Amino acid sequence: MKQFDRRCLAIILLACALLSAAPLRAQNYPLTPGTRWTFHLRKEAGPGVHFDGEDGRVAKNNVVETTMIAHVGGTEQIGGRTYTRIEALREDKLANVDWLALTPRGLMHAKTVDYFGESEADFDPPEVLLSPTLASGESWIWRDPKSPATSKKTVSAPEQISVPAGSYRAIPVRTVITTPTEGEPVITTMMQWFVPGIGYIKYEIRVEIAGHLLMDNTAMLEKFEPAARR
C-alpha cells in the first residue's frame, strides 16, 4: 500500500511539474531586447477621406505602401509596473511606440503614441491584448473610464496563415471598438493573428461610420529576427 501511495504521489508531482512548466500562450510574446519585426504596411483611405502629415506626403492614389520595422526598446515604469517599449520606424523615422508588459493576466497594453498621426492614448486600466490561455471562443471587454468608447476582443480557433515571412499556425484575435459620436458611432474592426514566440504576423484594421469606409490598413510580417541568445 505504501508503495502504491508513493507511485501515485510521484505521478501527481510529475503532472503538476509539467503543468507549471507549460508556458501560457500569451507569455510567449517576445519582449527581449534585440527582437525585431519587419512588416509590409498598406494603408488605404476611404472615399472622400484623405491622408495628412507624413502619410499624405507619401500616399499615391490615396494608398500608402511602406515598410515598417519594429524592435524592442527600453523599459519604463507605468503605474508601478515595468513596461517594455515596442518602437516602430518608417523610413528611419519613429512612427509608433507601444508599452507592453507580460503579467499573470496576459499581455497588457498601457500606452500608445502615433507620431505620424500626432495622437496619444493612455489605457488606465491597461488593456489586455492577449489572455493567458487564448482559448477559442474566449472574449473580454475593455472600457475607457474617460470616454464612452468600448473594446471587445474575441479569440478564434488557430488557423494556417501565409505571409511573406512564411506560413504559420496562428491564433486569430478579433477586436471591435465602438466610439460614440454625436451621430453614428465609429466602428473599428481589427483582426490580428498571433504566433507564440513570434508575436503578431498579420493584422487588418477597418474604420467605418454608418457603413462608410474611413480607413483600411493591413500589415504582414516580412521578417522576424529573435533576440540573440546570451
SVG drawing of the C-alpha trace seen along z (x, -y; Angstrom):
<svg xmlns="http://www.w3.org/2000/svg" viewBox="-27 -67 53 69">
<polyline fill="none" stroke="black" stroke-width="0.4" points="0.0,0.0 2.8,-2.4 4.5,-1.6 1.2,-2.4 0.9,-5.7 4.4,-6.7 3.8,-5.9 0.6,-7.9 2.4,-10.8 5.2,-10.7 2.7,-10.8 0.8,-13.7 4.0,-15.6 5.2,-15.0 1.9,-16.1 2.0,-19.3 5.5,-20.0 4.6,-19.6 1.6,-21.8 3.5,-24.5 6.3,-24.3 4.0,-24.7 4.2,-28.3 1.0,-30.3 0.4,-31.3 0.4,-35.0 3.6,-34.6 5.3,-33.6 5.2,-37.2 8.9,-38.1 9.9,-41.2 13.7,-40.6 15.9,-43.5 17.2,-42.8 13.9,-41.3 12.9,-42.8 10.0,-42.5 9.8,-43.8 6.3,-44.4 4.9,-45.4 2.3,-48.1 -0.6,-49.1 -3.0,-51.9 -5.9,-52.9 -8.2,-55.9 -11.9,-55.5 -13.9,-57.6 -13.7,-61.3 -11.1,-60.7 -7.5,-62.0 -4.2,-61.4 -2.4,-64.2 1.1,-64.6 3.7,-62.0 1.1,-59.7 -0.2,-62.5 3.4,-63.1 4.0,-59.5 0.4,-58.5 -0.3,-57.6 -4.0,-57.4 -4.9,-57.6 -2.8,-54.5 0.3,-54.3 2.7,-51.3 5.7,-51.2 8.0,-49.1 7.7,-49.3 10.4,-47.9 9.6,-47.4 12.0,-46.5 12.1,-46.0 13.3,-49.2 13.9,-50.1 11.6,-49.8 9.6,-52.3 7.6,-52.3 3.9,-52.9 1.6,-52.6 4.2,-50.7 4.8,-48.1 7.6,-47.7 6.5,-48.1 8.6,-47.4 8.6,-49.9 7.9,-48.5 9.2,-51.1 8.2,-51.1 10.0,-53.1 9.2,-54.0 11.9,-55.3 14.1,-55.6 11.6,-57.9 9.9,-56.9 6.3,-56.2 4.7,-54.4 5.5,-53.3 3.5,-50.9 4.1,-50.0 3.6,-46.3 4.0,-44.0 3.6,-40.3 1.6,-39.6 -0.4,-36.7 -3.4,-38.3 -1.8,-38.2 -0.2,-40.7 -1.0,-44.2 -1.1,-47.4 -0.7,-50.7 0.0,-53.4 0.4,-54.1 1.8,-57.0 1.3,-57.6 3.9,-60.2 2.7,-60.4 -0.9,-60.7 0.1,-63.1 -2.1,-61.1 -1.5,-59.5 -3.6,-57.3 -3.2,-56.1 -5.0,-52.9 -6.0,-53.0 -6.7,-50.4 -4.3,-48.7 -5.9,-46.9 -5.5,-43.1 -4.2,-42.4 -3.8,-38.6 -5.3,-36.5 -3.1,-33.8 -4.9,-30.9 -6.2,-32.3 -8.9,-29.6 -11.2,-29.5 -14.4,-31.4 -12.9,-33.4 -13.8,-37.1 -13.3,-40.1 -14.2,-43.7 -12.2,-46.8 -13.9,-50.1 -12.3,-53.5 -13.3,-55.3 -12.5,-58.7 -14.8,-58.2 -17.8,-56.1 -15.6,-54.0 -15.6,-50.2 -13.5,-47.4 -14.3,-43.7 -11.8,-41.0 -12.8,-37.5 -10.4,-34.6 -11.0,-32.1 -9.5,-28.7 -5.9,-28.5 -5.6,-28.6 -2.9,-28.4 -1.8,-31.9 0.7,-32.7 2.6,-36.0 5.8,-37.0 7.8,-35.6 6.3,-32.2 3.3,-30.0 2.3,-29.8 -0.3,-28.2 -1.7,-31.4 -4.4,-32.4 -6.8,-35.0 -8.0,-37.7 -10.8,-40.0 -11.3,-43.4 -14.3,-45.6 -14.0,-49.2 -17.1,-51.3 -16.6,-55.0 -19.9,-57.0 -20.2,-60.3 -23.0,-62.9 -24.4,-60.9 -23.5,-57.3 -20.7,-55.6 -17.3,-55.0 -16.7,-51.2 -13.1,-50.0 -12.7,-46.3 -9.3,-44.8 -8.1,-41.2 -4.8,-40.1 -3.0,-36.8 -0.7,-35.8 2.0,-33.2 3.6,-32.2 7.3,-33.0 7.0,-35.4 4.2,-37.9 1.7,-39.3 2.3,-38.1 -0.6,-40.0 -3.3,-42.5 -6.1,-44.1 -7.9,-47.3 -11.1,-48.8 -12.6,-52.0 -16.2,-52.8 -19.0,-55.1 -22.6,-54.3 -21.2,-51.7 -18.9,-54.3 -15.2,-53.2 -12.8,-55.7 -9.6,-53.6 -8.5,-50.1 -5.0,-49.1 -3.1,-45.8 0.3,-44.8 2.1,-41.5 5.3,-40.1 8.2,-40.0 10.9,-39.0 11.2,-38.1 14.6,-38.3 14.7,-36.9 17.0,-38.4 20.5,-36.9 20.9,-34.2 23.3,-35.1"/>
</svg>
